[in-house]
Amino acid sequence: MQYRLYAPKAIDCVINLPASKSISNRALVINALSGSKEVPENLSNCDDTDVMVAALRDMPYEINIKAAGTAMRFTTALLSVTEGEEHIITGTDRMKHRPIEVLVNALRNLGADIEYAGEEGFPPLKIRGKKLAGGLLEIPGNVSSQYISALLMIGPKLTNGLTLRLTGDIISRPYIEMTICTMQEFGADVEWADGSTIRVKPGGYKERPFFIENDWSASSYWYEMAALMNIANTQHQAPKSQITLTGLMDGSRQGDSAIRYMFSVLGVKTSFATRKKLVPTNVALKAQKCTMPRFDFDFINQPDLAQTLVVCTALMGIPFRFSGLQTLRIKETDRIAALKKEMKKLGYVLDDSEEGVLSWDGTRCEPDAEPAIDTYEDHRMAMAFAPAAILFPGLIINNPEVVSKSYPQYWENLKVAGWEIKA
């Protein structure tokens, strides 16, 4: 399938964003560990959350988590402490090549009974759930935060709790904080003992109603549209655009809420309808002229925003150096390689000669006459490149259905905003 995209001359719309996938999947695991039969309110309706809901509801012998990396890691830990049950957990071909050895080794060190049912170090896994003693565990802090979160969430169910010591640099710290906050809201006794050690006391979780806020990660594509639309409007003297996003919180626990600060330096200003902390409200985006000569940023805490900023900043003509991108190699695809290849189709030559760094010094090449963006089974490739159609009318997105992984209504929301989408 292909979509050919045509942007409106200006955007003036209200967009109901999806619920946070990150919080949904954490809340589902913790809610299950609490023994509750009621699901959290305002769950995400994306593929990654749907597979977790189905797995927790049905608990079949073979659990197919499909392409959901978060669900694979979280469910692996959950099954390890689900006493008396045996399961195979598997996924797509790509999932079977995404490493999970760090998490499996950590769980085995806690006493978990896990075998590889295929290639060593990768799913599928055979797991026999049992009571685990817990105690002290040491793992590198620069591994995926999903491994760390998976271990933390089962901590209250361990006989002796869990003391998790993170060695070296700690990446994606906001995702770890999100996990800790969600655990605390369900009654867990968990806190940082020092800058690199998290202590979780035994005692389990308490059942409670839980409401999930909307997704700041999903908002990033609308910030990108606001910024690029401002450039197009300036060139063609079109009306100013205004985008309103629903259900976002000031003071959000989501690390990707930092998107509003990143885009503030790119000229997009954020206004909250109410400034009450942790209350869902509407957020208005208005773009102004950007005078940034260069943009350097460390994405160590917000790696999922990198694709949006790479596409947007280059199209704005702003050279950049984005670091902290080590984990992008092992996401749904090798996102660094994918960004280099697809941006070249638009005429931008990126450099990745430094490990974990992607940069653009202004070097251009001849763009494809009719660029068609490949998405690599990666939802964020589709959503980050779609706004480029503002400056590249008729831009083609291949396999656009991949957005269902995190933002199923993305294309419908674009239509609400006045986009023309030709299949």
VEXMAR-459382 format. One record per residue (C-alpha): x, y, z. Coordinates in Angstrom, 1 decimal. Each point is the difference from the previous one (the first is absolute). Layout:
// residues N
{east: X | north: Y | up: Z};
...
***
This chain:
// residues 423
{east: 0.0 | north: 0.0 | up: 0.0};
{east: 1.1 | north: 3.6 | up: -0.7};
{east: -1.4 | north: 3.3 | up: 1.1};
{east: 0.7 | north: 3.2 | up: -2.0};
{east: -0.3 | north: 3.0 | up: 2.3};
{east: -1.1 | north: 3.6 | up: -0.7};
{east: 0.1 | north: 2.5 | up: 2.8};
{east: -2.6 | north: 2.8 | up: 0.4};
{east: 1.0 | north: 3.6 | up: -0.4};
{east: -0.5 | north: 0.5 | up: 3.7};
{east: -1.0 | north: -2.1 | up: 3.0};
{east: -2.7 | north: 1.1 | up: 2.5};
{east: -1.2 | north: -3.1 | up: 1.9};
{east: -0.6 | north: -1.8 | up: 3.3};
{east: 1.7 | north: -3.4 | up: 0.1};
{east: -1.0 | north: -2.6 | up: 2.6};
{east: 3.3 | north: -1.8 | up: 0.6};
{east: 0.3 | north: -3.7 | up: 0.9};
{east: 0.7 | north: -1.0 | up: 3.6};
{east: 3.6 | north: -0.6 | up: 1.0};
{east: 1.2 | north: -3.4 | up: -1.1};
{east: 2.9 | north: 0.1 | up: 2.5};
{east: -2.2 | north: 0.6 | up: 3.0};
{east: -2.7 | north: -2.4 | up: -1.3};
{east: 2.4 | north: -2.9 | up: -0.2};
{east: 1.5 | north: 0.7 | up: 3.4};
{east: -3.4 | north: 0.4 | up: 1.6};
{east: -1.2 | north: -3.2 | up: -1.5};
{east: 2.8 | north: -2.0 | up: 1.5};
{east: -0.2 | north: 1.6 | up: 3.4};
{east: -3.8 | north: -0.3 | up: 0.0};
{east: 0.3 | north: -3.7 | up: -0.8};
{east: 2.6 | north: -0.5 | up: 2.8};
{east: -2.4 | north: 1.8 | up: 2.4};
{east: -2.6 | north: -2.7 | up: -0.7};
{east: -2.6 | north: 2.4 | up: -1.4};
{east: -2.5 | north: -1.2 | up: -2.5};
{east: -0.8 | north: 3.6 | up: -1.2};
{east: 2.1 | north: 1.5 | up: -2.7};
{east: 1.4 | north: 3.6 | up: 0.3};
{east: -2.1 | north: 2.8 | up: -1.5};
{east: 0.9 | north: 1.6 | up: -3.4};
{east: 2.3 | north: -2.8 | up: -1.1};
{east: 1.8 | north: 0.5 | up: -3.3};
{east: -1.7 | north: -1.7 | up: -3.0};
{east: 3.3 | north: -0.6 | up: -1.8};
{east: 1.4 | north: -3.4 | up: -1.0};
{east: 2.6 | north: -0.1 | up: 2.7};
{east: -2.6 | north: 0.4 | up: 2.7};
{east: -2.6 | north: -2.3 | up: -1.7};
{east: 2.4 | north: -2.9 | up: 0.1};
{east: 0.6 | north: 0.5 | up: 3.7};
{east: -3.7 | north: 0.2 | up: 0.8};
{east: -0.6 | north: -3.2 | up: -2.0};
{east: 2.9 | north: -1.8 | up: 1.7};
{east: -1.0 | north: 1.0 | up: 3.5};
{east: -3.7 | north: -0.8 | up: -0.6};
{east: 0.5 | north: -3.4 | up: -1.7};
{east: 3.4 | north: -1.2 | up: 1.2};
{east: 0.3 | north: -2.6 | up: -2.8};
{east: 2.9 | north: -2.5 | up: 0.1};
{east: 1.6 | north: 1.8 | up: -3.0};
{east: -0.1 | north: 3.7 | up: 0.3};
{east: 0.7 | north: 1.8 | up: -3.3};
{east: 1.0 | north: 3.6 | up: 0.9};
{east: 0.5 | north: 0.8 | up: -3.8};
{east: 2.2 | north: 3.1 | up: -0.4};
{east: -0.5 | north: 1.5 | up: 3.4};
{east: 3.5 | north: 0.3 | up: 1.6};
{east: -1.4 | north: 1.5 | up: 3.2};
{east: -2.5 | north: -2.8 | up: 0.4};
{east: 2.7 | north: -2.6 | up: -0.6};
{east: 2.2 | north: 1.3 | up: 2.7};
{east: -2.7 | north: 0.8 | up: 2.6};
{east: -1.9 | north: -3.3 | up: -0.6};
{east: 3.2 | north: -2.0 | up: 0.3};
{east: 0.5 | north: 1.3 | up: 3.5};
{east: -3.7 | north: -0.4 | up: 0.9};
{east: -0.1 | north: -3.6 | up: -1.1};
{east: 3.2 | north: -0.7 | up: 2.0};
{east: -1.9 | north: 0.7 | up: 3.3};
{east: -3.4 | north: -1.5 | up: -1.1};
{east: 0.2 | north: -3.1 | up: 2.2};
{east: -0.9 | north: -3.4 | up: -1.3};
{east: -0.4 | north: 1.0 | up: -3.7};
{east: 2.1 | north: -0.8 | up: -3.0};
{east: -0.1 | north: 2.1 | up: -3.2};
{east: 1.8 | north: 0.5 | up: -3.3};
{east: 0.4 | north: 3.7 | up: -0.9};
{east: 0.7 | north: 0.8 | up: -3.6};
{east: -0.4 | north: 2.7 | up: -2.6};
{east: 0.6 | north: 1.1 | up: -3.6};
{east: 3.2 | north: -0.9 | up: -2.0};
{east: 1.4 | north: 3.4 | up: 0.9};
{east: -0.8 | north: -0.6 | up: 3.7};
{east: 1.9 | north: -3.3 | up: -0.2};
{east: 3.1 | north: 2.1 | up: -0.9};
{east: -0.3 | north: 2.6 | up: 2.8};
{east: 2.3 | north: -0.9 | up: 2.9};
{east: -1.4 | north: -0.9 | up: 3.3};
{east: 3.0 | north: -1.7 | up: 1.6};
{east: 0.6 | north: 2.7 | up: 2.6};
{east: -3.5 | north: -0.3 | up: 1.4};
{east: 0.1 | north: -3.8 | up: -0.1};
{east: 3.3 | north: -0.1 | up: 1.8};
{east: -1.2 | north: 2.4 | up: 2.7};
{east: -3.2 | north: -2.0 | up: 0.6};
{east: 2.0 | north: -3.2 | up: 0.1};
{east: 2.2 | north: 1.6 | up: 2.7};
{east: -3.2 | north: 0.5 | up: 2.0};
{east: -0.8 | north: -3.7 | up: -0.4};
{east: -2.3 | north: 0.1 | up: -3.0};
{east: -0.5 | north: -3.1 | up: -2.1};
{east: 0.4 | north: 1.2 | up: -3.6};
{east: 1.3 | north: -1.9 | up: -3.1};
{east: 0.6 | north: 1.2 | up: -3.5};
{east: -2.4 | north: -1.7 | up: -2.4};
{east: 1.9 | north: 1.1 | up: -3.0};
{east: 3.3 | north: 1.9 | up: -0.5};
{east: 2.0 | north: 0.7 | up: 3.1};
{east: -0.5 | north: 3.6 | up: 1.2};
{east: -3.2 | north: 0.6 | up: -1.8};
{east: -3.7 | north: -0.9 | up: 0.2};
{east: -1.9 | north: -2.2 | up: 0.0};
{east: 0.3 | north: -1.0 | up: 3.7};
{east: -1.4 | north: -2.8 | up: 2.0};
{east: -0.8 | north: 1.2 | up: 3.5};
{east: -1.1 | north: -2.0 | up: 3.1};
{east: -1.4 | north: 2.5 | up: 2.6};
{east: 0.9 | north: -0.4 | up: 3.6};
{east: 0.6 | north: 1.9 | up: 3.3};
{east: 3.3 | north: 1.9 | up: -0.2};
{east: 2.1 | north: 1.0 | up: 3.0};
{east: 1.3 | north: 3.3 | up: -1.4};
{east: 2.8 | north: 1.9 | up: 1.7};
{east: 2.9 | north: 1.9 | up: -1.5};
{east: 0.4 | north: 0.2 | up: -3.8};
{east: 2.5 | north: 2.0 | up: -2.0};
{east: -0.4 | north: 0.8 | up: -3.7};
{east: 1.4 | north: 2.7 | up: -2.3};
{east: -1.8 | north: 3.2 | up: 0.0};
{east: 0.4 | north: 0.5 | up: -3.8};
{east: -2.3 | north: -2.9 | up: -0.9};
{east: -3.5 | north: 0.5 | up: -1.2};
{east: -2.1 | north: 1.7 | up: 2.8};
{east: -2.7 | north: -2.6 | up: -0.8};
{east: 2.3 | north: -2.7 | up: 1.5};
{east: 0.4 | north: 2.1 | up: 3.1};
{east: -3.7 | north: 0.8 | up: 0.2};
{east: -1.0 | north: -3.7 | up: -0.4};
{east: 2.2 | north: -0.9 | up: 2.9};
{east: -1.2 | north: 2.8 | up: 2.2};
{east: -3.7 | north: -0.8 | up: -0.5};
{east: 0.4 | north: -3.6 | up: 1.3};
{east: 2.0 | north: 1.2 | up: 3.0};
{east: -2.9 | north: 0.3 | up: 2.5};
{east: -0.9 | north: -3.6 | up: -0.8};
{east: 3.4 | north: -1.4 | up: 0.9};
{east: 0.4 | north: -1.5 | up: 3.4};
{east: 2.9 | north: 2.2 | up: 1.0};
{east: -0.9 | north: 2.9 | up: -2.3};
{east: 2.6 | north: 1.4 | up: -2.5};
{east: 3.1 | north: 2.2 | up: 0.3};
{east: 0.9 | north: 0.9 | up: -3.6};
{east: 3.4 | north: 1.5 | up: -0.4};
{east: 0.6 | north: 1.7 | up: -3.4};
{east: 3.7 | north: 0.2 | up: -1.0};
{east: 1.5 | north: 2.6 | up: -2.4};
{east: -2.1 | north: 2.6 | up: -1.8};
{east: -3.8 | north: -0.2 | up: 0.4};
{east: -1.9 | north: 0.6 | up: -3.2};
{east: -3.7 | north: 0.7 | up: -0.5};
{east: -0.3 | north: 1.0 | up: 3.7};
{east: -3.5 | north: 1.6 | up: -0.5};
{east: -1.4 | north: -3.4 | up: -1.0};
{east: 1.4 | north: -1.5 | up: 3.2};
{east: -1.6 | north: 2.9 | up: 2.0};
{east: -3.3 | north: -0.7 | up: -1.8};
{east: 0.1 | north: -3.6 | up: 1.2};
{east: 0.8 | north: 1.0 | up: 3.6};
{east: -2.8 | north: 2.6 | up: 0.1};
{east: -2.5 | north: -2.5 | up: -1.4};
{east: 1.1 | north: -2.6 | up: 2.5};
{east: -0.4 | north: 2.5 | up: 2.9};
{east: -3.5 | north: 0.8 | up: -1.1};
{east: -0.9 | north: -3.6 | up: 0.4};
{east: 1.4 | north: 0.0 | up: 3.5};
{east: 3.6 | north: -1.4 | up: -0.6};
{east: 2.8 | north: 1.0 | up: 2.4};
{east: 2.6 | north: 1.0 | up: -2.6};
{east: 2.6 | north: 2.8 | up: 0.0};
{east: 3.5 | north: 1.0 | up: -1.1};
{east: 2.4 | north: -1.0 | up: 2.8};
{east: 2.7 | north: 2.1 | up: -1.7};
{east: 0.7 | north: 1.2 | up: -3.5};
{east: 0.5 | north: -3.4 | up: -1.5};
{east: -1.9 | north: -2.4 | up: 2.3};
{east: -3.8 | north: -0.6 | up: 0.2};
{east: -1.4 | north: -1.8 | up: 3.0};
{east: -3.4 | north: -1.8 | up: -0.2};
{east: -1.4 | north: -1.5 | up: 3.2};
{east: -2.1 | north: -3.2 | up: 0.0};
{east: -3.7 | north: 0.3 | up: 0.6};
{east: -1.8 | north: 0.0 | up: -3.4};
{east: -2.4 | north: 2.5 | up: -1.4};
{east: -3.4 | north: 1.4 | up: 0.9};
{east: -3.0 | north: -0.1 | up: -2.3};
{east: -1.1 | north: 3.5 | up: -1.0};
{east: -1.7 | north: 1.9 | up: -2.9};
{east: 2.6 | north: 1.4 | up: -2.4};
{east: -0.4 | north: 2.6 | up: -2.8};
{east: 2.5 | north: 0.2 | up: -2.8};
{east: 0.9 | north: 3.4 | up: -1.4};
{east: 0.4 | north: 0.6 | up: -3.8};
{east: 3.2 | north: -0.5 | up: -1.8};
{east: 2.7 | north: 2.7 | up: -0.2};
{east: 2.0 | north: -2.1 | up: -2.5};
{east: -3.0 | north: 0.2 | up: -2.4};
{east: -0.1 | north: 3.7 | up: 0.4};
{east: 3.5 | north: 0.3 | up: -1.5};
{east: -1.3 | north: -0.4 | up: -3.5};
{east: -2.4 | north: 2.9 | up: 0.4};
{east: 2.8 | north: 2.2 | up: 1.3};
{east: 1.9 | north: -1.0 | up: -3.1};
{east: -2.9 | north: 1.0 | up: -2.2};
{east: -0.4 | north: 3.3 | up: 1.8};
{east: 3.7 | north: 0.8 | up: -0.6};
{east: 0.0 | north: -1.1 | up: -3.7};
{east: -3.3 | north: 1.6 | up: -0.7};
{east: 1.4 | north: 3.3 | up: 1.3};
{east: 2.7 | north: -0.2 | up: -2.6};
{east: -2.4 | north: -0.8 | up: -2.8};
{east: -2.4 | north: 2.8 | up: 1.1};
{east: 2.8 | north: 2.5 | up: 0.1};
{east: 1.1 | north: -0.9 | up: -3.5};
{east: -3.5 | north: 0.2 | up: -1.5};
{east: -1.5 | north: 2.6 | up: 2.3};
{east: -2.7 | north: -2.5 | up: 1.1};
{east: -2.1 | north: 0.4 | up: 3.3};
{east: 1.7 | north: -0.9 | up: 3.2};
{east: -0.7 | north: -3.5 | up: 1.4};
{east: -1.2 | north: -1.0 | up: 3.4};
{east: -0.1 | north: -3.5 | up: 1.4};
{east: -1.7 | north: -1.0 | up: 3.2};
{east: 0.8 | north: -3.4 | up: 1.6};
{east: -2.2 | north: -1.6 | up: 2.7};
{east: 0.6 | north: -1.9 | up: 3.2};
{east: 3.6 | north: 1.1 | up: 0.7};
{east: 1.3 | north: 0.8 | up: 3.5};
{east: 2.4 | north: 2.7 | up: 1.2};
{east: 2.5 | north: -1.7 | up: 2.3};
{east: -0.5 | north: -3.3 | up: -1.8};
{east: 1.9 | north: -3.1 | up: 1.1};
{east: 0.7 | north: -0.7 | up: -3.7};
{east: 3.6 | north: 0.8 | up: -1.0};
{east: -1.1 | north: 0.9 | up: -3.5};
{east: -1.9 | north: 3.0 | up: 1.4};
{east: 3.4 | north: 1.7 | up: -0.5};
{east: -1.1 | north: 0.4 | up: -3.6};
{east: -1.5 | north: 3.3 | up: 0.9};
{east: 3.4 | north: 1.4 | up: 1.1};
{east: 1.8 | north: -1.4 | up: -3.0};
{east: -2.5 | north: 1.6 | up: -2.4};
{east: -0.1 | north: 3.3 | up: 1.9};
{east: 3.6 | north: 0.7 | up: -1.3};
{east: -1.4 | north: -0.9 | up: -3.5};
{east: -2.7 | north: 2.7 | up: 0.3};
{east: -3.0 | north: -2.1 | up: 1.1};
{east: -1.5 | north: 1.3 | up: 3.2};
{east: -2.2 | north: -2.1 | up: 2.3};
{east: -3.0 | north: 1.4 | up: 2.0};
{east: -1.9 | north: -2.1 | up: 2.5};
{east: -3.8 | north: 0.7 | up: 0.5};
{east: 0.7 | north: -0.6 | up: 3.7};
{east: 3.3 | north: 0.0 | up: 1.9};
{east: -1.2 | north: -2.3 | up: 2.7};
{east: 2.6 | north: -2.8 | up: 0.4};
{east: -0.9 | north: -3.5 | up: -1.2};
{east: -3.5 | north: 1.1 | up: -1.2};
{east: -0.8 | north: -1.0 | up: -3.6};
{east: -0.6 | north: 3.1 | up: -2.1};
{east: 0.2 | north: 1.5 | up: -3.5};
{east: 3.3 | north: 1.2 | up: -1.3};
{east: 0.2 | north: 2.6 | up: -2.8};
{east: 3.0 | north: 0.1 | up: -2.4};
{east: 0.9 | north: 3.2 | up: -1.8};
{east: 3.1 | north: 0.4 | up: -2.1};
{east: 2.2 | north: 3.1 | up: -0.3};
{east: 3.1 | north: 0.8 | up: -2.0};
{east: 2.9 | north: -2.1 | up: 1.0};
{east: 3.5 | north: 1.6 | up: 0.1};
{east: 1.9 | north: -3.0 | up: 1.3};
{east: 3.3 | north: -0.3 | up: -2.0};
{east: 0.7 | north: -3.5 | up: 1.2};
{east: -1.6 | north: -2.6 | up: 2.2};
{east: 2.0 | north: -2.4 | up: 2.2};
{east: -1.8 | north: -2.4 | up: 2.4};
{east: 0.7 | north: -3.1 | up: 2.0};
{east: -2.9 | north: -2.4 | up: -0.4};
{east: 1.2 | north: -2.4 | up: 2.7};
{east: -3.3 | north: 0.5 | up: 1.9};
{east: -2.4 | north: 0.4 | up: -3.0};
{east: 1.3 | north: -2.4 | up: -2.8};
{east: -3.5 | north: -0.4 | up: -1.5};
{east: -0.2 | north: 3.7 | up: -0.9};
{east: 3.2 | north: -0.2 | up: -2.1};
{east: -1.7 | north: -0.8 | up: -3.4};
{east: -2.4 | north: 2.9 | up: 0.3};
{east: 2.8 | north: 2.5 | up: 0.8};
{east: 2.3 | north: -1.4 | up: -2.7};
{east: -2.6 | north: 0.5 | up: -2.7};
{east: -1.3 | north: 3.3 | up: 1.2};
{east: 3.3 | north: 1.7 | up: 0.8};
{east: 1.5 | north: -0.9 | up: -3.4};
{east: -3.0 | north: 1.1 | up: -1.9};
{east: 0.1 | north: 3.3 | up: 1.9};
{east: 3.6 | north: 0.4 | up: -1.3};
{east: 1.6 | north: -0.2 | up: 3.5};
{east: 3.2 | north: -2.0 | up: 0.3};
{east: 0.0 | north: -2.3 | up: 3.0};
{east: 2.0 | north: -2.5 | up: 2.1};
{east: -2.2 | north: -2.5 | up: 1.8};
{east: 1.7 | north: -2.3 | up: 2.5};
{east: -1.2 | north: -2.6 | up: 2.4};
{east: -1.4 | north: -2.2 | up: -2.8};
{east: 1.6 | north: -3.3 | up: 0.9};
{east: -3.2 | north: -1.8 | up: 0.5};
{east: -1.4 | north: 1.0 | up: -3.4};
{east: 1.9 | north: -2.9 | up: -1.7};
{east: -2.1 | north: -2.6 | up: 1.8};
{east: -3.5 | north: 1.5 | up: -0.2};
{east: -2.6 | north: -1.2 | up: -2.5};
{east: 2.7 | north: 0.5 | up: -2.6};
{east: 3.4 | north: 1.5 | up: 0.0};
{east: -1.4 | north: 3.5 | up: 0.2};
{east: 3.3 | north: 1.8 | up: -0.7};
{east: 0.6 | north: -1.9 | up: -3.3};
{east: -3.7 | north: 0.5 | up: -0.9};
{east: 0.2 | north: 3.7 | up: 0.6};
{east: 3.2 | north: 0.4 | up: -2.1};
{east: -1.6 | north: -1.8 | up: -2.9};
{east: -3.4 | north: 1.6 | up: 0.0};
{east: 1.3 | north: 3.6 | up: 0.6};
{east: 2.3 | north: -0.4 | up: -3.0};
{east: -3.1 | north: -0.6 | up: -2.1};
{east: -1.1 | north: 3.6 | up: 1.1};
{east: 3.5 | north: 1.4 | up: -0.8};
{east: 1.6 | north: 0.0 | up: 3.4};
{east: 3.3 | north: -1.8 | up: 0.7};
{east: 0.3 | north: -1.1 | up: 3.7};
{east: 3.2 | north: -1.2 | up: 1.7};
{east: 0.2 | north: -2.8 | up: 2.6};
{east: 3.8 | north: -0.4 | up: 0.2};
{east: -0.1 | north: 0.6 | up: 3.8};
{east: -1.5 | north: -2.9 | up: 2.1};
{east: -3.5 | north: 1.0 | up: 1.2};
{east: 0.1 | north: 3.3 | up: -1.9};
{east: -1.9 | north: 1.2 | up: -3.1};
{east: 0.8 | north: 3.4 | up: -1.4};
{east: -0.6 | north: 2.2 | up: -3.0};
{east: 2.3 | north: 2.8 | up: -1.0};
{east: -2.1 | north: 1.4 | up: -2.7};
{east: 1.2 | north: -2.3 | up: -2.8};
{east: -2.7 | north: -0.6 | up: -2.7};
{east: -0.3 | north: -2.3 | up: -2.9};
{east: -2.5 | north: -0.3 | up: -2.9};
{east: -3.3 | north: -1.2 | up: 1.5};
{east: -2.0 | north: -2.8 | up: -1.7};
{east: -2.3 | north: 1.3 | up: -2.7};
{east: -2.9 | north: -1.8 | up: 1.8};
{east: 1.2 | north: -0.9 | up: 3.5};
{east: -1.7 | north: -3.1 | up: 1.6};
{east: 0.9 | north: -0.5 | up: 3.6};
{east: 0.5 | north: -3.6 | up: 1.2};
{east: -1.2 | north: -0.6 | up: 3.6};
{east: 1.9 | north: -3.2 | up: 0.9};
{east: -2.9 | north: -1.3 | up: 2.1};
{east: 0.7 | north: 3.0 | up: 2.3};
{east: -3.0 | north: 2.1 | up: 1.0};
{east: 2.2 | north: 3.0 | up: 0.8};
{east: 1.6 | north: 0.1 | up: -3.5};
{east: -3.5 | north: 0.4 | up: -1.5};
{east: -1.2 | north: 2.7 | up: 2.4};
{east: 3.2 | north: 2.0 | up: 0.1};
{east: 0.3 | north: 0.2 | up: -3.8};
{east: -3.6 | north: 0.7 | up: -0.8};
{east: 0.2 | north: 3.7 | up: 1.0};
{east: 2.8 | north: 0.4 | up: -2.6};
{east: -2.8 | north: 0.0 | up: -2.6};
{east: -0.6 | north: 3.6 | up: 1.1};
{east: 3.2 | north: 0.9 | up: -1.9};
{east: -0.1 | north: -3.0 | up: -2.4};
{east: -3.6 | north: -0.1 | up: -1.3};
{east: -1.0 | north: -3.5 | up: -1.2};
{east: 2.5 | north: -1.7 | up: 2.3};
{east: -0.5 | north: -3.8 | up: 0.0};
{east: 0.0 | north: -2.1 | up: 3.2};
{east: 0.4 | north: -3.7 | up: -0.6};
{east: -1.8 | north: -2.4 | up: 2.4};
{east: -1.8 | north: 2.8 | up: 1.9};
{east: -2.0 | north: -2.6 | up: 2.1};
{east: 3.1 | north: -0.3 | up: 2.3};
{east: -1.4 | north: 2.9 | up: 2.0};
{east: -2.4 | north: -2.4 | up: 1.8};
{east: 2.9 | north: -1.0 | up: 2.3};
{east: -0.4 | north: 3.2 | up: 2.0};
{east: -2.4 | north: 2.5 | up: -1.7};
{east: -2.7 | north: -1.9 | up: -2.0};
{east: -2.1 | north: 3.1 | up: -0.7};
{east: 3.0 | north: 2.0 | up: -1.4};
{east: -1.1 | north: 0.2 | up: -3.6};
{east: -3.6 | north: 0.7 | up: 1.0};
{east: 1.2 | north: 2.9 | up: 2.2};
{east: 2.0 | north: 1.4 | up: -3.0};
{east: -3.3 | north: 0.0 | up: -2.0};
{east: -1.7 | north: 1.9 | up: 2.9};
{east: 2.8 | north: 2.5 | up: -0.4};
{east: -0.7 | north: 0.5 | up: -3.7};
{east: 2.5 | north: -2.4 | up: -1.5};
{east: -0.8 | north: -1.7 | up: -3.3};
{east: 1.1 | north: -3.7 | up: 0.1};
{east: -0.1 | north: -2.0 | up: -3.2};
{east: 0.4 | north: -3.7 | up: 0.2};
***
